[in-house]
């Protein structure tokens, strides 16, 4: 089933059939939807999250099992699943109902103090990385290899650099990428969010209030969570965010391993703009 076919009408029928206690709640699209999953409001206090394609199905079971275990250890709320929908004739994949988390997606304009926001986000990632990861899901296909070696994206990165060749220093970009490929996370695998973007950070009263969308979470190398340093933060706030992580030996035994991969993750995620920042920082 294609994403476009996942409509409010279809979701309302799903809810009515499998969770009749909520059949009278209105189903409506969220303002900013994702790609891996399609999300709807369910009444005022719930949401429905459905995989947009078969390759995202593994994320459902992962979130159902792990998010309730991670949540108590984190400084701000994360999504909490309260019901597990089954595949049926209406929709061929498992799906979830969550408590709705209020807040606006992060923008520079709705954050009161960007430096404090950077510090709060660093503290969240540190808290996530300190949670016991012994039995957590190793980075792999379910996380689209977020938390795994950047070598997974070697061909893709080289293609992106070549495409931007007339707008950046190709030699410098390739040199940074080669160093990223050679770097190794020196510590044990830790929990990573896997998709730290402004769209997945909620703001209330000007501060970080929630972190959402753990579909790419995994246990592995935390450098994947640093891309936001170049895709969102600038100047002092970028340094505050990175310094907050570097100061913690558990998270960052050798900051070069994390930084090099984080730089390139930022460049791969957003292309020319982030790549230019990466080269300016390391070139």
N, C-alpha and C positions, 0 to 999 in steps of 0.2 A: 504494500500500500504506500502510495506517494504521500509526502507531507501535505500537499494541497488537499488531499482527501480527508485529512483529519480535521473535521469541522466541529463547531459547537453543537450542532444537531447530533452528529454521530457520538460525540462525547457525552451528551446528555442522555442518550439511549444507553450507553455503556454504564453510566452511573446508576441510572434507574433500574437496570437489570441486575447489576451485581451488588449495589449498595443502596437498596430502596430507602434507607433512612435519610438519604440525601437527595432523593429524586426531585424534591421541590425547590432545590437551590438553583439559581440561575448560573448558566455556563457562558462565559464570555472570554474573548482573547485577551492576553496580557498586552501591555503597551509595547514592550520590547521582547520579541520571542527569540529563541535560540535556533541553532541549526540541528544539533544532534537530537534534540527533543522538542516536542511541541507542547506548550504550556497554556493552560486556561485557568482563569479564576473560577472557583466553585463557591458561590455565595460570597460572603465578606471575609470569611476566616480560613478558607481552604483553597487548595489549588490541585489541578490534575496535570500530571506530567507523563507524556507518552513518547516512546522512541519514534523518531521520524523515519528510520530505516532499520533493516535487520541487523546491520553492523553495530547498532547502539544498544541492542537488547541486553548484552552482558552487563551494562551499566545499571540496569534496574535491580538485579539481584544484589549487586555490589552495594548500591546505595541503601537498599532495604536492610541489609545485614550490618553494614559498618557505620552509617551515619548516627544511629542511636548510641553507638559505643564511643564515637569520637566526640559527640556534642558536649558531654559533661566536662571535658578537659579544655575547652576552648573559651576564649575571653568574650566572644560575641556569638550570638545564635547562628546556627546553620540549619538548613532544611531538615525537618523531622518527618519521616514517612509514618502515616497512621493507618494506611490501608494498602493492600497489594492486589491489584486487579489482574485477572487471568485472561489469556487469549481466548477469543471466541469468534463466532461468525462475523461479528460487527467489527472487531479489530484483532488482527492475528498475532499480537505481541503482548507480553506482560506490561503492566503500567502501574502507576502509583498515585496515591492521593497524599498530599502533604498539608501541614499547617502553613498558612500563608504568612510570609514575612513582609511586614510593611517597610517602606523606604523607597527612595529614588535611586536609580542607577548613578554611580559616581560620575561627576563632571567637575572640572576645575571651578565652575561657577557655584555649585551647591555645597562645596566644602569650605567651612569657615577658616580653617588653618591647615594648609596643605602639608606643612612640616609635621604637625601633630598627626595628621592622617597617615603620613608615611611611617611615622613611629608606631602607630597603632597597627598598621598592616604588618610591619616587621614583627611585632609582638605576637600577632595572630599566627604567622608562619612559624615562628619559633615554638609556640605552644603546640602547633600541629606536629612539628618535627620531633617533639619530646615524647609524644604518645608512643607507647609500646607498639612496635611494628612487627613483632616476631611472627605473627600469623597473618599479616596483611597481604593483600594481593600484589605480587611482584609486577613491576611495570611491564606492559606487553600490549597486545592488540586491543584489550579492553580499554586501555588508557591512550590508545593511539601512540604508544611508546613514549608518552610523557613520563619522565623519570628514568628512562633508559638511556643508553649511549646515544650521543648526537649523530653517530655514524649512520643511524637509521635514516637520517635526512640528508646524507651526504650528496647524493645525486640531485635532490631537490634544491639544496642550498647552492650548489655550483651552478645549476640552471638559473636560479634567481639572481645570483651575482652577475652572470653573463648577460641576463636581460637588462640589468641596471648599469651595464658597463660604461655607457656614455654619460652617466650621472654620478658615478662614484669612482674611487680609486680601487680598481679591480685587484691590483697587486696587494694592497693593504688588506682588503676584505678577505682575500684568499689566505693571506698569512695568518690573520686572526682565526679563520675557520680551521686551518691546519693545527693551530695551537689548541683549539677547542677539542679537536679529534684526539689529540694526544693527552689531554688532561683526564684525570681520574678523580672521582669523588673519594676522599681518603677515609671516610667513616663508614659505619654500618648503614644499610639502607634505612631511609626514614620516610614517614608519611609526606606525600606531596599533594597539593591540590590539583595541579596539572593544567589549570585554565584560569590563572589569575589575571583577569582583565577588568577594566572599569565597569563593564556590563554585569559582572558577577560580584561587584562590591556595592552594597546598599548603604545609603546615607540617610540619617535622620538627625535633625537639628544640627546639621553641618558636620557630623562626625560619622565614622565608620560604625554601622549598626548591625550588619549581618554580612556573611559571605555565603554565596549560593553557588549552585551548579557544580556538584562534585562528580560529575560523570567521568571525568578523566583522572580522578584521584587514583593513587597507587603508592606502592612502597618502592623507593629507589633513590635516585640522585636528585636533590632539591633544586638544582640549577634551573630547571624548567620553570620554576615559580618566580624567577628574577626578571623575566622579560618586561614586566610592567615598569621596571626602573627606566626603560628607554621608550616605552610606548605611552606612558602617562606622566611620570614625574619629570621634573626639570630642575637643573641647578642644585640648590641647597636641599630641596626635598628628595631628590634622587640620592644624594650623598647620605642624608639621614636614614633613608630606607636601607641602603646597602651597608652603611656602618652599623646599623642596628643588628644586622645579620652577621656581619664579620666579627662583631664583639663576642659572639656566643660560640665557644669552641665546639659544642655539641653539633651545632648547625654547620659550622664553617671551619673545619680544622685547618684547611689551606685555602684562603680565599681565591687563589688563582684558578683552582679547578672549577669553583662555582662561577666566578666572574666570567671566564672565557666562554663557558657554555651559555651563561645568561645573556651575555652580549649578543651572541649569535642567535639564540632563541628569539631575542627581541627583533633582530634583523629579519629573520625568516618569517616571523609572525606578521609584520607590518610593512615589509618592503623598504622602499627608498627612504622614507622619513627616519625610521629607526636605524637603518643601516648607516645613514649619515651620522647619526649620533654616536653609534658604535665606533666608527672610524675616527670621529673627532676625539673620543675618549681614549682610544688605544693607538691611533695612528701616529 
